[in-house]
Amino acid sequence: MYQLRARYNLQLPDSLQIATALDAGCEAFLTNDLQLRRITELKIIVISQLEV
């Protein structure tokens, strides 16, 4: 978690959520936080950018 937080300059809650998703074996992470798109270890899906 600390490596993710340092590498991407994440806030603690964001790094906890990403680390938990990675530990659980998730393939994707849903969010409305555009800043998380820079994460490369996990596919980041921005909900507000999904087409209806």
Biopython code that builds the backbone (N, CA, C, O; Angstrom):
import numpy as np
from Bio.PDB.StructureBuilder import StructureBuilder

atoms = [
    (1, "MET", "N", (0.823, -1.187, 0.000)),
    (1, "MET", "CA", (0.000, 0.000, 0.000)),
    (1, "MET", "C", (0.868, 1.251, 0.000)),
    (1, "MET", "O", (0.584, 2.207, -0.721)),
    (2, "TYR", "N", (1.929, 1.245, 0.812)),
    (2, "TYR", "CA", (2.780, 2.428, 0.892)),
    (2, "TYR", "C", (3.485, 2.692, -0.428)),
    (2, "TYR", "O", (3.724, 3.843, -0.795)),
    (3, "GLN", "N", (3.822, 1.607, -1.148)),
    (3, "GLN", "CA", (4.463, 1.784, -2.443)),
    (3, "GLN", "C", (3.501, 2.428, -3.433)),
    (3, "GLN", "O", (3.894, 3.312, -4.194)),
    (4, "LEU", "N", (2.250, 1.994, -3.426)),
    (4, "LEU", "CA", (1.245, 2.604, -4.302)),
    (4, "LEU", "C", (1.038, 4.066, -3.939)),
    (4, "LEU", "O", (0.976, 4.936, -4.807)),
    (5, "ARG", "N", (0.935, 4.314, -2.655)),
    (5, "ARG", "CA", (0.690, 5.682, -2.190)),
    (5, "ARG", "C", (1.830, 6.601, -2.613)),
    (5, "ARG", "O", (1.589, 7.722, -3.063)),
    (6, "ALA", "N", (3.057, 6.139, -2.472)),
    (6, "ALA", "CA", (4.219, 6.948, -2.841)),
    (6, "ALA", "C", (4.355, 7.074, -4.358)),
    (6, "ALA", "O", (4.619, 8.162, -4.870)),
    (7, "ARG", "N", (4.174, 5.964, -5.078)),
    (7, "ARG", "CA", (4.354, 5.965, -6.530)),
    (7, "ARG", "C", (3.372, 6.900, -7.225)),
    (7, "ARG", "O", (3.746, 7.612, -8.158)),
    (8, "TYR", "N", (2.125, 6.903, -6.779)),
    (8, "TYR", "CA", (1.088, 7.681, -7.453)),
    (8, "TYR", "C", (0.638, 8.899, -6.655)),
    (8, "TYR", "O", (-0.301, 9.587, -7.053)),
    (9, "ASN", "N", (1.302, 9.170, -5.533)),
    (9, "ASN", "CA", (0.950, 10.307, -4.676)),
    (9, "ASN", "C", (-0.534, 10.274, -4.302)),
    (9, "ASN", "O", (-1.244, 11.272, -4.424)),
    (10, "LEU", "N", (-0.981, 9.104, -3.844)),
    (10, "LEU", "CA", (-2.390, 8.899, -3.514)),
    (10, "LEU", "C", (-2.690, 9.311, -2.078)),
    (10, "LEU", "O", (-1.812, 9.294, -1.215)),
    (11, "GLN", "N", (-3.924, 9.675, -1.843)),
    (11, "GLN", "CA", (-4.411, 9.875, -0.482)),
    (11, "GLN", "C", (-4.555, 8.490, 0.160)),
    (11, "GLN", "O", (-4.706, 7.489, -0.540)),
    (12, "LEU", "N", (-4.507, 8.442, 1.483)),
    (12, "LEU", "CA", (-4.577, 7.164, 2.196)),
    (12, "LEU", "C", (-5.816, 6.341, 1.832)),
    (12, "LEU", "O", (-5.675, 5.150, 1.556)),
    (13, "PRO", "N", (-7.031, 6.923, 1.817)),
    (13, "PRO", "CA", (-8.207, 6.109, 1.461)),
    (13, "PRO", "C", (-8.113, 5.509, 0.049)),
    (13, "PRO", "O", (-8.507, 4.363, -0.166)),
    (14, "ASP", "N", (-7.596, 6.279, -0.899)),
    (14, "ASP", "CA", (-7.454, 5.770, -2.269)),
    (14, "ASP", "C", (-6.465, 4.614, -2.316)),
    (14, "ASP", "O", (-6.725, 3.602, -2.967)),
    (15, "SER", "N", (-5.337, 4.755, -1.636)),
    (15, "SER", "CA", (-4.337, 3.685, -1.656)),
    (15, "SER", "C", (-4.859, 2.429, -0.965)),
    (15, "SER", "O", (-4.546, 1.319, -1.396)),
    (16, "LEU", "N", (-5.643, 2.582, 0.091)),
    (16, "LEU", "CA", (-6.251, 1.423, 0.754)),
    (16, "LEU", "C", (-7.212, 0.691, -0.177)),
    (16, "LEU", "O", (-7.208, -0.538, -0.238)),
    (17, "GLN", "N", (-8.023, 1.438, -0.892)),
    (17, "GLN", "CA", (-8.995, 0.821, -1.800)),
    (17, "GLN", "C", (-8.301, 0.111, -2.956)),
    (17, "GLN", "O", (-8.681, -1.005, -3.310)),
    (18, "ILE", "N", (-7.302, 0.734, -3.542)),
    (18, "ILE", "CA", (-6.571, 0.117, -4.658)),
    (18, "ILE", "C", (-5.813, -1.119, -4.169)),
    (18, "ILE", "O", (-5.840, -2.158, -4.828)),
    (19, "ALA", "N", (-5.140, -1.016, -3.027)),
    (19, "ALA", "CA", (-4.400, -2.160, -2.481)),
    (19, "ALA", "C", (-5.340, -3.319, -2.163)),
    (19, "ALA", "O", (-4.995, -4.476, -2.402)),
    (20, "THR", "N", (-6.511, -3.023, -1.632)),
    (20, "THR", "CA", (-7.493, -4.065, -1.323)),
    (20, "THR", "C", (-7.980, -4.739, -2.595)),
    (20, "THR", "O", (-8.112, -5.962, -2.639)),
    (21, "ALA", "N", (-8.248, -3.952, -3.627)),
    (21, "ALA", "CA", (-8.693, -4.514, -4.903)),
    (21, "ALA", "C", (-7.616, -5.420, -5.499)),
    (21, "ALA", "O", (-7.926, -6.501, -5.999)),
    (22, "LEU", "N", (-6.371, -4.992, -5.449)),
    (22, "LEU", "CA", (-5.273, -5.809, -5.968)),
    (22, "LEU", "C", (-5.113, -7.091, -5.156)),
    (22, "LEU", "O", (-4.932, -8.166, -5.727)),
    (23, "ASP", "N", (-5.179, -6.988, -3.844)),
    (23, "ASP", "CA", (-5.040, -8.155, -2.974)),
    (23, "ASP", "C", (-6.167, -9.158, -3.197)),
    (23, "ASP", "O", (-5.961, -10.367, -3.079)),
    (24, "ALA", "N", (-7.350, -8.658, -3.516)),
    (24, "ALA", "CA", (-8.512, -9.527, -3.746)),
    (24, "ALA", "C", (-8.508, -10.139, -5.143)),
    (24, "ALA", "O", (-9.353, -10.978, -5.455)),
    (25, "GLY", "N", (-7.567, -9.726, -5.983)),
    (25, "GLY", "CA", (-7.482, -10.276, -7.329)),
    (25, "GLY", "C", (-8.432, -9.638, -8.319)),
    (25, "GLY", "O", (-8.728, -10.223, -9.361)),
    (26, "CYS", "N", (-8.910, -8.457, -8.012)),
    (26, "CYS", "CA", (-9.826, -7.762, -8.929)),
    (26, "CYS", "C", (-9.108, -7.403, -10.227)),
    (26, "CYS", "O", (-7.911, -7.115, -10.232)),
    (27, "GLU", "N", (-9.848, -7.426, -11.308)),
    (27, "GLU", "CA", (-9.296, -7.054, -12.603)),
    (27, "GLU", "C", (-9.556, -5.597, -12.931)),
    (27, "GLU", "O", (-8.846, -5.008, -13.747)),
    (28, "ALA", "N", (-10.573, -5.004, -12.301)),
    (28, "ALA", "CA", (-10.944, -3.620, -12.595)),
    (28, "ALA", "C", (-11.397, -2.923, -11.319)),
    (28, "ALA", "O", (-11.771, -3.560, -10.334)),
    (29, "PHE", "N", (-11.351, -1.588, -11.368)),
    (29, "PHE", "CA", (-11.749, -0.754, -10.235)),
    (29, "PHE", "C", (-12.654, 0.343, -10.768)),
    (29, "PHE", "O", (-12.257, 1.105, -11.649)),
    (30, "LEU", "N", (-13.873, 0.427, -10.236)),
    (30, "LEU", "CA", (-14.838, 1.444, -10.657)),
    (30, "LEU", "C", (-14.718, 2.672, -9.774)),
    (30, "LEU", "O", (-14.644, 2.558, -8.550)),
    (31, "THR", "N", (-14.698, 3.849, -10.393)),
    (31, "THR", "CA", (-14.543, 5.090, -9.643)),
    (31, "THR", "C", (-15.061, 6.264, -10.460)),
    (31, "THR", "O", (-15.306, 6.136, -11.659)),
    (32, "ASN", "N", (-15.225, 7.385, -9.818)),
    (32, "ASN", "CA", (-15.479, 8.644, -10.512)),
    (32, "ASN", "C", (-14.297, 9.583, -10.345)),
    (32, "ASN", "O", (-14.366, 10.747, -10.739)),
    (33, "ASP", "N", (-13.216, 9.087, -9.765)),
    (33, "ASP", "CA", (-12.011, 9.878, -9.523)),
    (33, "ASP", "C", (-11.094, 9.782, -10.741)),
    (33, "ASP", "O", (-10.443, 8.760, -10.956)),
    (34, "LEU", "N", (-11.048, 10.837, -11.526)),
    (34, "LEU", "CA", (-10.240, 10.839, -12.747)),
    (34, "LEU", "C", (-8.749, 10.685, -12.459)),
    (34, "LEU", "O", (-8.003, 10.195, -13.308)),
    (35, "GLN", "N", (-8.312, 11.095, -11.281)),
    (35, "GLN", "CA", (-6.897, 10.996, -10.923)),
    (35, "GLN", "C", (-6.410, 9.547, -10.846)),
    (35, "GLN", "O", (-5.222, 9.282, -11.030)),
    (36, "LEU", "N", (-7.311, 8.625, -10.579)),
    (36, "LEU", "CA", (-6.908, 7.224, -10.436)),
    (36, "LEU", "C", (-6.609, 6.553, -11.777)),
    (36, "LEU", "O", (-6.121, 5.423, -11.800)),
    (37, "ARG", "N", (-6.890, 7.223, -12.883)),
    (37, "ARG", "CA", (-6.596, 6.638, -14.200)),
    (37, "ARG", "C", (-5.111, 6.383, -14.397)),
    (37, "ARG", "O", (-4.733, 5.591, -15.260)),
    (38, "ARG", "N", (-4.276, 7.030, -13.626)),
    (38, "ARG", "CA", (-2.821, 6.850, -13.776)),
    (38, "ARG", "C", (-2.320, 5.531, -13.187)),
    (38, "ARG", "O", (-1.171, 5.154, -13.417)),
    (39, "ILE", "N", (-3.156, 4.833, -12.437)),
    (39, "ILE", "CA", (-2.788, 3.538, -11.853)),
    (39, "ILE", "C", (-2.643, 2.526, -12.989)),
    (39, "ILE", "O", (-3.549, 2.377, -13.809)),
    (40, "THR", "N", (-1.513, 1.836, -13.037)),
    (40, "THR", "CA", (-1.282, 0.881, -14.126)),
    (40, "THR", "C", (-1.446, -0.576, -13.689)),
    (40, "THR", "O", (-1.544, -1.466, -14.534)),
    (41, "GLU", "N", (-1.476, -0.824, -12.392)),
    (41, "GLU", "CA", (-1.566, -2.197, -11.890)),
    (41, "GLU", "C", (-2.964, -2.789, -11.993)),
    (41, "GLU", "O", (-3.146, -3.987, -11.780)),
    (42, "LEU", "N", (-3.946, -1.965, -12.315)),
    (42, "LEU", "CA", (-5.343, -2.358, -12.298)),
    (42, "LEU", "C", (-6.074, -1.576, -13.380)),
    (42, "LEU", "O", (-5.755, -0.413, -13.626)),
    (43, "LYS", "N", (-7.042, -2.198, -14.024)),
    (43, "LYS", "CA", (-7.847, -1.471, -15.003)),
    (43, "LYS", "C", (-8.783, -0.531, -14.246)),
    (43, "LYS", "O", (-9.581, -0.974, -13.419)),
    (44, "ILE", "N", (-8.684, 0.761, -14.531)),
    (44, "ILE", "CA", (-9.510, 1.767, -13.865)),
    (44, "ILE", "C", (-10.644, 2.159, -14.806)),
    (44, "ILE", "O", (-10.404, 2.605, -15.927)),
    (45, "ILE", "N", (-11.877, 1.989, -14.343)),
    (45, "ILE", "CA", (-13.057, 2.357, -15.122)),
    (45, "ILE", "C", (-13.699, 3.559, -14.450)),
    (45, "ILE", "O", (-14.134, 3.481, -13.301)),
    (46, "VAL", "N", (-13.757, 4.679, -15.180)),
    (46, "VAL", "CA", (-14.359, 5.902, -14.648)),
    (46, "VAL", "C", (-15.836, 5.890, -15.014)),
    (46, "VAL", "O", (-16.196, 5.954, -16.189)),
    (47, "ILE", "N", (-16.683, 5.807, -14.001)),
    (47, "ILE", "CA", (-18.125, 5.644, -14.195)),
    (47, "ILE", "C", (-18.715, 6.777, -15.020)),
    (47, "ILE", "O", (-19.541, 6.540, -15.902)),
    (48, "SER", "N", (-18.298, 8.006, -14.740)),
    (48, "SER", "CA", (-18.875, 9.159, -15.440)),
    (48, "SER", "C", (-18.518, 9.180, -16.925)),
    (48, "SER", "O", (-19.124, 9.932, -17.689)),
    (49, "GLN", "N", (-17.554, 8.377, -17.344)),
    (49, "GLN", "CA", (-17.156, 8.344, -18.747)),
    (49, "GLN", "C", (-17.732, 7.149, -19.503)),
    (49, "GLN", "O", (-17.449, 6.966, -20.687)),
    (50, "LEU", "N", (-18.539, 6.340, -18.822)),
    (50, "LEU", "CA", (-19.181, 5.211, -19.489)),
    (50, "LEU", "C", (-20.310, 5.711, -20.378)),
    (50, "LEU", "O", (-21.018, 6.654, -20.025)),
    (51, "GLU", "N", (-20.473, 5.081, -21.517)),
    (51, "GLU", "CA", (-21.577, 5.426, -22.408)),
    (51, "GLU", "C", (-22.809, 4.632, -21.999)),
    (51, "GLU", "O", (-22.722, 3.461, -21.629)),
    (52, "VAL", "N", (-23.937, 5.285, -22.073)),
    (52, "VAL", "CA", (-25.189, 4.636, -21.668)),
    (52, "VAL", "C", (-25.850, 4.002, -22.863)),
    (52, "VAL", "O", (-26.918, 3.404, -22.734)),
]
sb = StructureBuilder()
sb.init_structure("model")
sb.init_model(0)
sb.init_chain("A")
sb.init_seg("    ")
for serial, (resi, resn, name, xyz) in enumerate(atoms, 1):
    if name == "N":
        sb.init_residue(resn, " ", resi, " ")
    sb.init_atom(name, np.array(xyz, "f"), 0.0, 1.0, " ", f" {name:<3s}", serial, name[0])
structure = sb.get_structure()
